[in-house]
Amino acid sequence: METKGRGRGGGYPRAVNHDRQAAAYDRNVADESHPVRAGYGACLDWVASHVAQGERVLDLGSGTGNLGLRLPPCRLTCVDVSAEMTRIARSKLPRHAILVEADLLAFLGEPCGPFDAVVSTYAVHHLADPAKEALFARIRAALAPRGRAVFGDLMLENAAAREGLFAKYAADPSVADSIREESYWDVASAVPALERLGFSVETRRFSDLSWGVAARLG
Ligand SMILES: C[S@@+](CC[C@H](N)C(=O)[O-])C[C@H]1O[C@@H](n2cnc3c(N)ncnc32)[C@H](O)[C@@H]1O
Protein backbone atom coordinates (compact mmCIF):
# COMPACT_ATOMS: atom_id res chain seq x y z
CA MET A 1 0.00 0.00 0.00
CA GLU A 2 1.41 3.39 -0.94
CA THR A 3 0.91 6.56 1.06
CA LYS A 4 0.17 9.94 -0.45
CA GLY A 5 2.93 12.50 -0.54
CA ARG A 6 2.96 16.06 0.70
CA GLY A 7 4.01 17.63 -2.57
CA ARG A 8 1.64 18.99 -5.20
CA GLY A 9 2.27 18.91 -8.92
CA GLY A 10 0.35 22.03 -9.89
CA GLY A 11 -3.16 20.71 -10.50
CA TYR A 12 -2.18 17.05 -11.02
CA PRO A 13 -3.07 14.26 -8.55
CA ARG A 14 -1.05 13.99 -5.37
CA ALA A 15 2.30 12.24 -5.65
CA VAL A 16 2.78 8.55 -4.88
CA ASN A 17 5.04 8.46 -1.83
CA HIS A 18 7.14 5.37 -1.05
CA ASP A 19 7.77 6.03 2.66
CA ARG A 20 6.29 2.69 3.64
CA GLN A 21 8.25 0.72 1.03
CA ALA A 22 11.57 2.40 1.85
CA ALA A 23 13.05 -0.05 4.37
CA ALA A 24 12.59 -3.08 2.10
CA TYR A 25 13.07 -1.28 -1.24
CA ASP A 26 16.71 -2.14 -2.01
CA ARG A 27 16.20 -5.77 -1.00
CA ASN A 28 13.12 -6.01 -3.24
CA VAL A 29 14.70 -4.53 -6.37
CA ALA A 30 17.74 -6.80 -5.99
CA ASP A 31 15.43 -9.75 -6.71
CA GLU A 32 14.72 -9.49 -10.45
CA SER A 33 12.85 -12.80 -10.61
CA HIS A 34 9.50 -10.96 -10.51
CA PRO A 35 8.42 -9.68 -13.97
CA VAL A 36 7.85 -6.13 -12.65
CA ARG A 37 11.46 -5.98 -11.42
CA ALA A 38 13.11 -7.91 -14.28
CA GLY A 39 15.75 -5.80 -16.00
CA TYR A 40 15.98 -3.25 -13.17
CA GLY A 41 19.80 -3.22 -12.92
CA ALA A 42 20.41 -3.19 -16.68
CA CYS A 43 17.86 -0.41 -17.12
CA LEU A 44 19.52 1.79 -14.47
CA ASP A 45 22.96 1.11 -15.99
CA TRP A 46 21.68 2.13 -19.45
CA VAL A 47 20.20 5.39 -18.13
CA ALA A 48 23.42 6.16 -16.23
CA SER A 49 25.48 5.55 -19.38
CA HIS A 50 23.96 8.70 -20.92
CA VAL A 51 25.59 10.96 -18.31
CA ALA A 52 29.16 12.27 -18.61
CA GLN A 53 31.54 13.15 -15.81
CA GLY A 54 31.09 16.66 -14.41
CA GLU A 55 27.63 17.27 -15.89
CA ARG A 56 24.73 18.97 -14.12
CA VAL A 57 22.24 16.16 -13.52
CA LEU A 58 18.71 16.06 -12.08
CA ASP A 59 17.34 12.67 -10.92
CA LEU A 60 13.54 12.70 -10.62
CA GLY A 61 11.93 10.26 -8.16
CA SER A 62 15.42 9.35 -7.00
CA GLY A 63 14.23 6.97 -4.28
CA THR A 64 17.02 5.30 -2.32
CA GLY A 65 19.69 6.66 -4.70
CA ASN A 66 20.33 3.55 -6.79
CA LEU A 67 20.59 5.49 -10.07
CA GLY A 68 22.73 8.21 -8.50
CA LEU A 69 25.19 5.55 -7.32
CA ARG A 70 25.67 4.41 -10.93
CA LEU A 71 26.38 7.88 -12.32
CA PRO A 72 29.90 9.12 -13.04
CA PRO A 73 31.07 11.92 -10.70
CA CYS A 74 28.71 14.80 -11.51
CA ARG A 75 26.79 17.73 -10.04
CA LEU A 76 23.77 15.74 -8.91
CA THR A 77 20.42 17.01 -7.66
CA CYS A 78 17.89 14.38 -6.55
CA VAL A 79 14.17 15.04 -6.06
CA ASP A 80 11.79 12.66 -4.29
CA VAL A 81 8.60 13.21 -2.37
CA SER A 82 9.39 10.48 0.16
CA ALA A 83 11.30 11.47 3.29
CA GLU A 84 12.17 7.85 4.05
CA MET A 85 13.51 7.05 0.56
CA THR A 86 15.49 10.32 0.68
CA ARG A 87 16.93 9.47 4.10
CA ILE A 88 18.31 6.18 2.72
CA ALA A 89 19.64 7.93 -0.40
CA ARG A 90 21.45 10.44 1.82
CA SER A 91 23.34 7.59 3.48
CA LYS A 92 24.43 6.14 0.11
CA LEU A 93 25.16 9.10 -2.18
CA PRO A 94 28.25 11.37 -2.21
CA ARG A 95 28.06 14.23 0.30
CA HIS A 96 27.98 16.87 -2.43
CA ALA A 97 24.75 15.49 -3.95
CA ILE A 98 21.80 17.83 -3.32
CA LEU A 99 18.68 15.97 -2.14
CA VAL A 100 15.33 17.76 -2.32
CA GLU A 101 12.18 16.34 -0.74
CA ALA A 102 9.48 17.56 -3.14
CA ASP A 103 6.98 16.60 -5.79
CA LEU A 104 8.88 16.36 -9.07
CA LEU A 105 6.31 18.29 -11.12
CA ALA A 106 6.23 21.05 -8.50
CA PHE A 107 10.04 21.17 -8.43
CA LEU A 108 10.18 21.60 -12.21
CA GLY A 109 7.35 24.16 -12.04
CA GLU A 110 9.71 26.56 -10.25
CA PRO A 111 12.77 28.11 -11.92
CA CYS A 112 15.57 25.50 -11.88
CA GLY A 113 18.50 24.33 -13.95
CA PRO A 114 19.81 24.39 -16.54
CA PHE A 115 20.71 20.69 -16.43
CA ASP A 116 22.80 18.76 -18.95
CA ALA A 117 20.77 15.64 -18.20
CA VAL A 118 17.47 14.94 -16.48
CA VAL A 119 17.26 11.25 -15.58
CA SER A 120 14.58 9.16 -13.94
CA THR A 121 14.03 5.46 -13.27
CA TYR A 122 10.84 3.69 -12.21
CA ALA A 123 9.17 6.91 -11.03
CA VAL A 124 7.33 8.52 -13.96
CA HIS A 125 4.90 5.58 -14.26
CA HIS A 126 3.35 6.96 -11.07
CA LEU A 127 2.14 10.00 -13.07
CA ALA A 128 -1.04 9.83 -15.16
CA ASP A 129 -0.52 10.30 -18.89
CA PRO A 130 -1.51 14.02 -19.04
CA ALA A 131 0.92 14.69 -16.19
CA LYS A 132 3.65 12.83 -18.11
CA GLU A 133 3.20 15.24 -21.05
CA ALA A 134 3.36 18.22 -18.67
CA LEU A 135 6.51 16.71 -17.18
CA PHE A 136 8.17 16.40 -20.60
CA ALA A 137 7.54 20.10 -21.29
CA ARG A 138 8.89 21.13 -17.87
CA ILE A 139 11.99 18.98 -18.38
CA ARG A 140 12.51 20.54 -21.84
CA ALA A 141 12.42 24.01 -20.23
CA ALA A 142 14.98 22.99 -17.58
CA LEU A 143 17.51 21.50 -20.00
CA ALA A 144 20.65 23.13 -21.39
CA PRO A 145 20.72 23.56 -25.21
CA ARG A 146 22.24 20.10 -25.94
CA GLY A 147 20.61 18.43 -22.94
CA ARG A 148 19.18 14.94 -22.53
CA ALA A 149 16.15 13.47 -20.80
CA VAL A 150 16.69 9.78 -20.11
CA PHE A 151 14.09 7.51 -18.56
CA GLY A 152 13.94 3.86 -17.56
CA ASP A 153 10.58 2.68 -16.36
CA LEU A 154 7.64 0.33 -16.54
CA MET A 155 6.52 0.76 -20.13
CA LEU A 156 4.57 -1.14 -22.76
CA GLU A 157 5.35 -0.84 -26.43
CA ASN A 158 1.81 0.06 -27.51
CA ALA A 159 -1.86 -0.77 -26.90
CA ALA A 160 -1.58 -4.16 -28.63
CA ALA A 161 1.36 -5.11 -26.41
CA ARG A 162 -0.68 -4.11 -23.35
CA GLU A 163 -3.42 -6.57 -24.34
CA GLY A 164 -0.87 -9.29 -25.06
CA LEU A 165 0.79 -8.85 -21.67
CA PHE A 166 -2.57 -8.91 -19.85
CA ALA A 167 -3.15 -12.26 -21.52
CA LYS A 168 0.36 -13.53 -20.76
CA TYR A 169 0.12 -12.63 -17.07
CA ALA A 170 -3.61 -13.30 -16.54
CA ALA A 171 -2.81 -16.00 -13.99
CA ASP A 172 -0.53 -13.70 -11.98
CA PRO A 173 -2.55 -10.88 -10.38
CA SER A 174 0.60 -9.25 -8.99
CA VAL A 175 1.55 -8.43 -12.59
CA ALA A 176 -1.88 -7.97 -14.19
CA ASP A 177 -3.04 -5.65 -11.36
CA SER A 178 0.17 -3.62 -11.63
CA ILE A 179 -0.36 -3.11 -15.38
CA ARG A 180 -4.03 -2.22 -14.79
CA GLU A 181 -3.62 0.08 -11.79
CA GLU A 182 -0.37 1.93 -12.46
CA SER A 183 0.21 4.29 -15.37
CA TYR A 184 2.74 2.24 -17.33
CA TRP A 185 4.08 4.32 -20.19
CA ASP A 186 2.93 3.67 -23.73
CA VAL A 187 6.20 3.94 -25.68
CA ALA A 188 4.34 4.51 -28.96
CA SER A 189 2.69 7.63 -27.45
CA ALA A 190 5.62 8.94 -25.43
CA VAL A 191 8.08 9.02 -28.35
CA PRO A 192 6.02 11.42 -30.55
CA ALA A 193 5.18 13.56 -27.50
CA LEU A 194 8.91 14.02 -26.91
CA GLU A 195 9.62 14.55 -30.62
CA ARG A 196 7.02 17.36 -30.72
CA LEU A 197 9.15 19.13 -28.09
CA GLY A 198 12.21 18.96 -30.36
CA PHE A 199 13.90 15.83 -28.98
CA SER A 200 15.49 13.02 -31.00
CA VAL A 201 14.46 9.80 -29.29
CA GLU A 202 16.02 6.35 -28.90
CA THR A 203 14.35 3.43 -27.11
CA ARG A 204 15.60 0.19 -25.58
CA ARG A 205 13.64 -2.78 -24.19
CA PHE A 206 14.91 -4.43 -20.99
CA SER A 207 12.14 -6.90 -20.16
CA ASP A 208 8.47 -7.57 -20.89
CA LEU A 209 7.56 -4.54 -18.78
CA SER A 210 10.55 -2.22 -18.69
CA TRP A 211 12.00 0.04 -21.37
CA GLY A 212 14.40 2.93 -21.66
CA VAL A 213 13.69 6.17 -23.52
CA ALA A 214 16.59 8.56 -24.25
CA ALA A 215 15.58 11.97 -25.65
CA ARG A 216 18.25 14.41 -26.91
CA LEU A 217 18.16 18.08 -27.89
CA GLY A 218 20.36 19.57 -30.57
C1 LIG B 1 9.69 2.78 -7.60
S1 LIG B 1 10.57 4.07 -6.81
C2 LIG B 1 11.99 4.30 -7.87
C3 LIG B 1 13.16 4.85 -7.12
C4 LIG B 1 14.46 4.96 -7.92
N1 LIG B 1 14.38 5.96 -8.97
C5 LIG B 1 14.89 3.63 -8.47
O1 LIG B 1 15.03 3.50 -9.71
O2 LIG B 1 15.07 2.70 -7.68
C6 LIG B 1 9.58 5.50 -7.21
C7 LIG B 1 10.04 6.73 -6.45
O3 LIG B 1 9.39 7.86 -7.02
C8 LIG B 1 8.93 8.68 -5.96
N2 LIG B 1 7.82 9.47 -6.52
C9 LIG B 1 6.67 9.00 -7.07
N3 LIG B 1 5.92 10.02 -7.51
C10 LIG B 1 6.64 11.15 -7.24
C11 LIG B 1 6.40 12.53 -7.47
N4 LIG B 1 5.27 12.95 -8.07
N5 LIG B 1 7.32 13.42 -7.08
C12 LIG B 1 8.49 13.01 -6.47
N6 LIG B 1 8.76 11.71 -6.22
C13 LIG B 1 7.84 10.81 -6.61
C14 LIG B 1 8.56 7.75 -4.83
O4 LIG B 1 8.56 8.37 -3.55
C15 LIG B 1 9.67 6.70 -4.98
O5 LIG B 1 10.80 7.02 -4.19
The ligand as a Gaussian input file, in Angstrom:
#p B3LYP/6-31G(d) Opt

LIG

0 1
 C        9.689000       2.785000      -7.597000
 S       10.567000       4.068000      -6.806000
 C       11.989000       4.305000      -7.874000
 C       13.160000       4.849000      -7.125000
 C       14.460000       4.963000      -7.917000
 N       14.383000       5.955000      -8.965000
 C       14.888000       3.633000      -8.471000
 O       15.028000       3.504000      -9.705000
 O       15.070000       2.700000      -7.684000
 C        9.584000       5.501000      -7.211000
 C       10.042000       6.732000      -6.448000
 O        9.393000       7.860000      -7.017000
 C        8.934000       8.681000      -5.964000
 N        7.816000       9.468000      -6.521000
 C        6.671000       8.998000      -7.069000
 N        5.923000      10.016000      -7.511000
 C        6.636000      11.153000      -7.242000
 C        6.397000      12.534000      -7.468000
 N        5.272000      12.952000      -8.071000
 N        7.323000      13.419000      -7.084000
 C        8.488000      13.008000      -6.471000
 N        8.757000      11.711000      -6.215000
 C        7.840000      10.806000      -6.615000
 C        8.562000       7.751000      -4.832000
 O        8.563000       8.374000      -3.553000
 C        9.675000       6.705000      -4.981000
 O       10.800000       7.018000      -4.194000

